[in-house]
Amino acid sequence: MRRPSPKKFFQELASEIFLVSWTLYKVMIPTLIVVKALEEMGALVYLSWLLSPLMGLIGLPESMGIVWTATIMTNLYAGMLIFFDLAQSETLSVAQVTVLCTIMLIAHGLPIEARIAQRAGIKIAITLLVRIGGALLFGFALHQIYSTGGFLQEANKIAWEPGVIDTSLQAWVLTQLKSLLIILAIIALLLSILKTLRLIGFDRLLEALLSPFLRLMGIGREATTLTVIGMTLGLAIGGGLLIREAEQGHISRRDIFASLTMLALCHSLIEDTLLMMLLGAHVSGIIWARLLFTLLTLALITRWLNRRDDEFVDKWLFNQNLKIPKTQL
């Protein structure tokens, strides 16, 4: 294969960085503004009324409902702040904190991350079912294991204390701008690495090494690298790259669904997991059990989907405006 000239290489790279970043920004910026407005109007309190009664199913007091609500609507940091305040007056066991942290890891930042999945073609209802339903199912199973076996029943100790938090609108705007710039920097770095790896053919080696494992999960070789990126760095980054590949028709719809389902249940394994460990969560739940649950769930879902025809997959899982040729279902 003929290698492009340096000028063409960097022109293509700059174009890809702009397209991926702009695609994400078009999703994220309006959603951030809407969520902030809802938060200011007290919408989190009303939503927590719906989620709080469900906490008993997973062995948690109802007060933890507002923690998960804040996490679902905003991000992990918001949930951590509320949890820290509640922990001053309510003692939880390590098992309970681990269960809470696992549902936070699976279902957080949904207004943005569900929109990213929708931009890649997945219906929002399906994303919410996988994220919230999967979180509750896993939380229930983990609670049963810990309570039945008497594991991790000692009182939890938090290894983190927030500093002084600036709650002004100006501070919020600056924080969001900083996050958007960080996303731009990460995308630029990742696309530079990916383009270089493709140029030297290393991406094909990586796909060959990982594809047998991911094939068991129903994920094709074309989505291998992007799935690994999403699992390690987060759904927003992996999803943004998937959107580009989806719109260019490089990845089939079934691979898109399998990859995003895996990322929905298990993404950002490094940063997010470390954050939850600061709250006292045990690695048995937030890493190992979550990975096992993700692999088993995805294997079952993809095998069930393999028995469904393309018309079913297209109708029930995907938005009809997804820009992928029908031949690549």
N, C-alpha and C positions, 0 to 999 in steps of 0.2 A: 504494500500500500504506500502510495506516494505521500510523503510528509508535507504539510503546508508550510509556507514561508513564515518566518517569525512575525512579520507584519500581519498576515492573515490569521495566524494563531491568536494573537492578542486582540485583534478586532473581533473574532468570533467569541473569545472568552469574555470580553467586555460586554458584548451583546447578550450573552447567556446570563451573566451576572445581573444585568439590568432587567432582563425579562423575568427571571426567577424572583428577584427582590421586589420588583414592581407588582408581580402577581400576588405575592404574600402581603405586601403593604396595602393593596386594594381590599384585601380580606380583613387584615388586622386593624387598620386605623379606624374605619367606621365602627367596627365591632367594639373596640376599646372605648370609644366615645359613648356608644349606646349603653354599654355595661356600666360605665362610670356614672352616667345619668341615672340609671336604674338603682345603682347603689346609693346615690345621694337621696333618692326618693324613698329609700327604705325597703326596696323590693327583696333584699336578702332575708329580711325578717319574715316576710310572708312566705317565701319559698321554704324557709327552714321549718315552718309549721307542717309542710307536707313531708319533709324528710325526717324530722325528729322522731315520729312514732316508729320509723323503720329501724332506728338504732337498736331497739331491744332485740331484734332478730339476730343481730351480730354481737350481742353481749355488751353493748355500750349504753351509757345513760343518755336520755333524750337531749341533754345539754350539748352533746357532741354533734347534734344535727346542724347547729349554726356553723360549726367548724367545717364540716363537709360542704355545706351550702356555699360558704365563702370561697372554699377551694374550687368547687365546681364552677362558680360564676367568674372568679378572677384567676387566682394562681395559688401555688403551694405556700408562698410567703404570707399571703393574707390569712390562710388557714392556720399557719404556724403561729402568727401573732395572736389570733383569737384563742387558740389552744393554750398558749402560754398564760393568758389572763385567766382562763377557766381552771387551769391546773393549780393555781394558787389556793383555790378553795375546794377542789375535788380531786381525790386521790384515785388514780387508776393503776391497774397492774401492768406489767410489761406486756403481757398477752393482749390486754385491751388496747394499749397504745399501738402495738404492732398491727392489730386488726384495723384500727382507725387509719393508720398510715398506709396500709395496703389499699384501702378504698380511696384514699386521697391520691395515691400514685396512679391508680387506674383511671379515676374520673376527676380531672381538674382542668381548668381553663377551657371548658367545653364551648362557650360561645365562639371562641377563636378556632379551636382545634376541630370542632364539628364543621365550621364553615370551610376550613382548609380541606377536610375530607369531602365536603360537598363540591368544592371547586375541582377536585379530582374525579368527581362523578358519583360518589356514594350518597345515597339519600340521608338526610339529617336524622330521620326517624330510626334508621338502621344504626347509625353511629351512636345515637343516644341509648338505644337498646343494648348495644355491645358494651358501651362504656359504663353506664349506670347499672344495667342488669348484671354485667360481668363482675363489677365491683361488689355488688350485694351478694351474688352467688359465692364469690371467692371469700368474702368476709365471713359469710355464714359457715362455710366449710372450715375455714381456719379457726373460727371461734369454737366449733365443735371439737376439732382436734386438740386445741389447747386446753379447753375445759374438761374434756373427757380424760385426757392424759395427765391433767394437773400440771401442765407445763407453763413456765414463765408467770407464775402467780404472785411473785414478789412485787412490792410497790415500785412503781416506775420512778426513775430519776432523770430529769431533763439536763442535758449537757450544753444547753444554749440559753442565752438570755438576750432579748432584743435591746438595742440601744434606744436612744430617744428618737421617736418616729415623727417626722414632719408630715402632717396630714393635710397641708394646704394644697390648693389646686395647682399652684405653681410647682410644688415639689412633685406632684403626680405627673404633670406634663414633662418635667425634666427627666423623671424616671423612665417614662415611656419612650422619650426620644433616645435616651441612652440604650434602652433595650433594642430599639429598632436599628440603631447604628451597630450594635453588637451582632445582630442577626445579619446585617449587610456584610460585616467583616467575615463572619463565619461562612456565609454563602460564597463570598469571593475566594476565600481560602480553599473551601471544599471543591468548588468548580475548577480551580486552578490545579488542584491535586488530581481530580478525576480526569480532567482533560489530558494532563501529562501521563497518567497511568494508561489511558487509552492509546495515547500516541506510541508508548513503548510496549503495549500489549499486556501489561501486568494485570489489567482488569479482567482479562479472560482467564488468567491463572487463578485469581481470587474467586471468580464465579465457578470455575471448575472444582475448587477445593470446598466451597460452601454449598454448591447446588445440591449435592446428594442429601445433605441435612435439611435444607430448606424445601427440597422436593417432597420430603415426608410431610411437610406442613402445607403442601399445595402451592408453593411459591416457585415460579419459574426462574431460570437463570437471569433473564433480563432485569428482574427486580431485586436481585441478590444484593448488589452493592448499596442501593438506596435503602433497602430494609435494614442492613447493618448500620448505616449512618443514622437512621431514625432511632434504632434501638439504643445506640450509644449517646447521641447528641440531642434527641428529642423529635417529637412528631412534627413540629413546625418546620424544622429544617428538612427532615426526610420527606415530609408531605409536600413541601415546596418543590423539591426536586422531582417527586413523583408527578406533580401537576404538569411540569414541563414535559416529562416523558409521555404522560397520558395524552396530552394535547397534540403531541407529535406522532402519536400512534405507535410508539416503540414498545409499549407494554400492553398486554391483553387485559380485558376487563376483569377476568377471573384473577389474574396476578395482582391487579390493583386492589381488588377487594381483599385478597388473602394478605397482602403486605400491610394494608391499612388496618386490618383487623388485628394482626400481630402487633403493630405499633400502638393500636388503641389500648391493648392490654399490658404491653410491656415496652416502654420507651424511656429514653434518657436515663439509662441504667446507672450512669456514673453520678451526675450532679444531683438528680432527684433522690436517689437512694441515700446519698450522704446527708442530705437535708433531713430526711426522716430518721436517720440514725441519731442526729442531734436531739431529736425529741424523745429518744429512748427506745425506738423500735428495734426489734431483733432481726438479724440477717436471715434467720430461718424462714421468716414470713415475707419480708420485703424483697428478698432476692430469690432464694431457692424455691420456696413454695410458689411464688408468683411466676417464675420461669416455667415450672412444671405445669402449673394451671394454664398458662398461655399456650404451651406446646400441645397439651392434651385438648384444650378447647378448639384451637385452630385446626388440629388434625381431624377432629370430629366434624367441624363445620365444613371444611373443604371436601371431606369425603362425602358428606351429605350433598353438597353442591354438585359434586361430580356426577351424581345421579339425576340432576335436574338439567333440563335442556337450556340452550342459550336464550330462548324466549323468556323462560321463567327468570333467569338471572338478570336479564336486561330489564324486565318489567318491574320486579320487586326490589332489586337492590340498587339500581342506578337511575340517576336523572337522565331524562331523554335527550338533554342537550350536550352530553359528554362527547367531545370531539375525538372519537375513535372509530375508525372504519368498522362496519359490521363484520367484516372478515376476521377481525382481531378480537372477537369475543373470547 
